[in-house]
Amino acid sequence: MFFLPLSLTQLNYVVVSKSKVILFGGATGDTGKYIITGDTYGLDLIGNKWSKLEGSGIAPSPRAAHGSCAVDSLQMVVYGGATGGKQRHRLYQRLTYLFYRWFIGFR
């Protein structure tokens, strides 16, 4: 079955290895009627296949216009962004792709 994430705007994606990309959050909908998401998707670049990632830990709240970056092999950090007009600037959250587990801060 072929799968693609929703059509999103204000999203952020991170290349976490030579063969993996992670996409988190974003907004979907028409101007003025956006729905902010907290979904996480992975793209396998070798198989050219998207999958929705379901994991453990405390995931970031749904957000758009946020920042993210790779911090180590198969890890990304999500920071800031907006949810329904509220800014989120204080919390760093890290995703370990290998086990798909979210962590708050750095360990």
Buried (B, 14 or more C-beta within 10 A) or exposed (E): EEEEBEEBEBBBBBBBBEEBBBBBBBBBBEEEEBEBBBBBBBBEEEEEEBEEBEEEBEBBBBBBBBEBEBBEEBBBBBBBBBBEEEEBEEBBBBBBBEEBBBBEEEE
